[in-house]
Amino acid sequence: MGAGGVRQARGEAVSGLEARVRRADPDRFLCALFAPAARRRDLLLLYALNHELARAAEVTREPGLAMIRLAWWREVIAGERREHELAAPLGEAIGAGRLDRALLLALVEAREAELEAPSGVGEWLARLEAGPGTLAVAAGRVLGGDGAVLERLRALGAGYGGAGALRSVAFWAAQGRCLLPAAALAAAGLSADSVIERPGLVVARGVAEALAVPLRERLGTAAPLGGVVAAGLPAVLARRDLRAPARMRPRGIGDRARVLAAAMRGRA
């Protein structure tokens, strides 16, 4: 294949990746559009992998089966399996040092921990830092970030992940699961079973607002992020969600406008 053919094949691969992430993770897809073009493909690849790891729990109610699926992805990241369309580009990006294998394996470990509901709020927050927080760190690494900026991204990622958890209470209830901390539910006179039966109680009993408080602390106020701002832009959406967690709405033009404005300022 000539150079032109290679470029065409690579372009088709990027287009397919864009479609996959746009469908599976529209928030992060929107934010990734503001990454430098030369690094956007790897950022989308990271988000596509994250979706596959999330699906391990979403497609089954059996923790044991989810663990098997996650173990399979661990082998893909280690370069031991190639039976998936993401395997080859992941292997190439890891081999070239554009994706950090250790961070990807940490994402698998975080998903394994999420298969059981957390008991306390502190445990829940720690899991958010280990899961979506590490994802934001990995995104920052793709964009060339290091040092303190990555720790800032971890906090932003945790805040966004927590807002997403509050958004998805009804989704998980339909799967027969509740992933919110048992202690926060008990303080409001609730249990996992009662939330599964009536997800709206999370809002009605004030659990959503109570959990939003430490999430807002992690998000803080917008700060300069320079060249890694695309990795932190999901925090812009999380701040909007957590401003009134009892009234979270579907994404709209106002959300996109806020992300665009933040990207132009280089702050998140």
C-alpha positions in Angstrom: 0.0 0.0 0.0 1.4 3.4 -0.9 1.6 6.4 1.3 -1.8 7.7 0.1 -3.4 4.4 0.8 -2.0 4.4 4.3 -3.4 7.8 5.0 -6.8 6.8 3.6 -6.9 3.7 5.8 -5.9 5.7 8.8 -8.5 8.3 8.0 -11.2 5.6 7.7 -10.1 4.1 11.1 -10.4 7.5 12.7 -13.8 8.1 11.2 -15.0 4.7 12.6 -13.5 5.6 16.0 -15.3 8.9 16.0 -18.6 7.3 15.3 -18.1 4.7 18.0 -17.2 7.3 20.7 -19.9 9.8 19.5 -22.5 7.1 20.0 -21.2 5.6 23.2 -19.8 8.6 25.1 -21.2 11.9 23.6 -19.9 14.1 26.4 -16.3 13.1 26.1 -16.6 13.0 22.3 -17.6 16.6 22.3 -14.7 17.5 24.5 -12.2 15.5 22.5 -13.0 17.6 19.4 -11.0 20.4 21.1 -7.9 18.3 21.4 -5.0 19.0 18.9 -5.7 17.1 15.7 -2.5 15.1 16.0 -3.5 13.6 19.3 -7.3 13.3 18.9 -7.2 9.8 17.5 -5.4 8.5 20.6 -7.8 10.3 22.9 -10.8 8.8 21.1 -9.1 5.4 21.3 -8.8 5.8 25.1 -12.5 6.7 25.4 -13.5 3.8 23.2 -11.6 1.4 25.5 -13.2 3.0 28.5 -16.6 2.3 27.0 -15.7 -1.3 26.5 -14.6 -1.7 30.1 -17.9 -0.1 31.2 -19.9 -2.5 29.1 -18.4 -5.4 31.0 -20.7 -4.6 33.9 -23.6 -3.2 31.8 -24.2 -6.4 29.7 -24.5 -8.8 32.6 -25.9 -8.9 36.2 -23.4 -11.5 37.2 -20.2 -10.1 38.7 -18.3 -13.2 37.9 -19.1 -12.9 34.2 -18.1 -9.2 34.3 -14.8 -10.1 35.9 -14.1 -12.6 33.0 -14.8 -9.8 30.5 -12.5 -7.4 32.3 -9.8 -10.1 32.5 -10.1 -10.5 28.7 -9.5 -6.7 28.3 -6.6 -6.9 30.6 -5.0 -9.4 28.2 -5.8 -7.1 25.2 -4.0 -4.2 27.0 -1.1 -6.6 27.7 -0.9 -7.4 24.0 -1.9 -11.0 24.5 -5.1 -10.9 22.5 -6.0 -9.5 19.1 -9.6 -10.6 18.6 -11.1 -7.1 18.8 -11.0 -4.2 16.4 -9.5 -2.0 19.1 -6.7 -4.4 19.9 -4.4 -3.5 17.1 -4.7 0.3 17.4 -4.3 -0.1 21.2 -1.2 -2.2 20.8 0.3 0.3 18.4 -0.4 3.3 20.6 0.9 1.6 23.7 4.0 0.4 21.9 4.7 3.9 20.6 4.3 5.4 24.1 1.2 7.4 23.2 -1.0 5.5 25.6 0.3 4.5 29.1 -0.3 0.7 29.6 -0.1 1.1 33.4 -2.9 3.7 33.4 -5.0 1.5 31.2 -4.6 -1.5 33.5 -5.5 0.8 36.4 -8.8 1.5 34.6 -9.5 -2.3 34.5 -8.8 -2.6 38.2 -11.1 0.3 38.9 -13.9 -1.3 36.9 -13.4 -4.5 38.9 -13.8 -2.6 42.2 -17.0 -1.0 40.9 -18.8 -4.4 40.5 -19.8 -4.1 44.2 -21.5 -1.1 45.6 -19.4 1.1 48.0 -20.3 1.2 51.7 -19.2 4.7 52.6 -19.0 8.1 50.9 -15.2 8.1 51.3 -15.0 4.8 49.5 -17.2 6.0 46.7 -15.1 9.1 46.2 -11.9 7.1 46.2 -13.4 4.8 43.5 -14.3 7.9 41.4 -10.7 9.1 41.6 -9.5 5.6 40.7 -11.9 5.2 37.7 -13.0 8.4 35.9 -10.2 10.3 37.7 -7.6 7.9 36.2 -9.3 8.2 32.8 -8.8 12.0 32.9 -5.2 11.5 33.9 -4.7 9.1 31.0 -6.3 11.7 28.7 -4.0 14.3 30.0 -1.0 12.1 29.3 -2.2 11.6 25.7 -2.2 15.4 25.4 1.3 15.8 26.8 0.4 16.8 30.4 2.5 15.9 33.5 3.0 16.8 37.1 0.4 18.9 39.0 -1.9 19.3 36.0 -2.5 15.6 36.0 -3.6 15.6 39.6 -5.9 18.5 38.8 -7.4 16.4 36.0 -7.9 13.4 38.4 -10.0 15.6 40.6 -12.0 16.9 37.6 -12.5 13.4 36.3 -13.7 12.2 39.7 -16.2 15.1 39.8 -17.5 14.3 36.3 -17.7 10.6 37.1 -19.8 11.3 40.2 -22.2 13.5 38.3 -22.6 10.7 35.8 -23.3 8.3 38.6 -26.1 10.5 39.8 -27.4 10.8 36.3 -27.5 7.1 35.8 -29.3 6.0 39.0 -32.4 5.0 36.9 -30.3 3.2 34.3 -28.6 1.0 37.0 -31.9 0.5 38.8 -33.3 -1.0 35.6 -30.4 -3.4 35.7 -31.2 -4.4 39.3 -28.3 -2.5 40.8 -27.6 0.6 42.9 -24.0 1.9 42.8 -24.4 4.7 45.4 -22.8 4.4 48.8 -24.9 2.5 51.3 -24.1 5.0 54.1 -25.5 7.9 52.1 -28.6 5.9 51.4 -29.1 4.8 55.0 -28.7 8.4 56.2 -31.8 9.2 54.1 -33.7 6.1 55.3 -33.1 4.3 52.0 -31.5 1.0 50.9 -30.2 -0.3 47.6 -33.4 -2.3 47.2 -35.6 0.7 47.7 -33.6 2.8 45.2 -33.8 -0.1 42.6 -37.6 -0.1 43.1 -38.0 3.7 43.1 -34.9 5.5 41.7 -36.6 8.9 42.1 -36.1 8.6 45.9 -32.4 9.5 45.5 -33.6 13.0 44.6 -36.7 13.1 46.7 -34.8 12.2 49.9 -31.9 14.6 49.3 -29.2 11.9 48.6 -28.3 13.5 45.2 -27.8 16.9 46.8 -25.8 15.4 49.7 -23.4 13.5 47.3 -23.1 16.6 45.0 -21.4 18.6 47.8 -18.0 16.7 47.8 -18.2 16.4 44.0 -18.5 20.2 43.7 -15.5 20.5 46.0 -13.4 18.4 43.6 -14.5 20.3 40.6 -13.8 23.7 42.2 -13.7 26.7 40.0 -12.4 26.8 36.4 -8.6 27.1 36.1 -6.1 27.3 33.3 -5.2 23.9 31.8 -3.4 25.0 28.6 -2.7 22.2 26.1 -4.6 19.6 28.1 -7.8 21.5 28.4 -9.7 18.9 26.3 -9.1 16.3 29.0 -10.7 18.6 31.6 -13.6 19.9 29.6 -16.1 17.2 30.9 -15.9 19.1 34.2 -17.7 22.0 32.5 -20.7 19.7 32.0 -20.4 18.3 35.5 -20.6 21.7 37.1 -23.8 22.4 35.2 -25.3 19.0 36.3 -24.3 19.5 40.0 -25.5 23.0 40.3 -29.0 21.5 40.7 -28.6 17.7 40.9 -32.4 17.3 41.4 -33.0 18.9 38.0 -30.5 17.4 35.7 -31.7 17.7 32.1 -30.7 16.1 28.8 -27.7 17.8 27.1 -28.6 20.8 24.9 -27.1 23.8 23.1 -26.3 25.5 26.4 -24.0 22.7 27.4 -22.2 22.8 24.1 -21.8 26.5 24.3 -20.3 26.3 27.8 -17.8 23.7 26.6 -16.9 25.8 23.5 -16.3 28.9 25.7 -14.2 26.9 28.2 -12.1 25.4 25.4 -11.5 28.9 23.9 -10.3 30.2 27.2 -8.2 27.1 27.9 -9.9 26.7 31.4 -11.9 23.9 33.0 
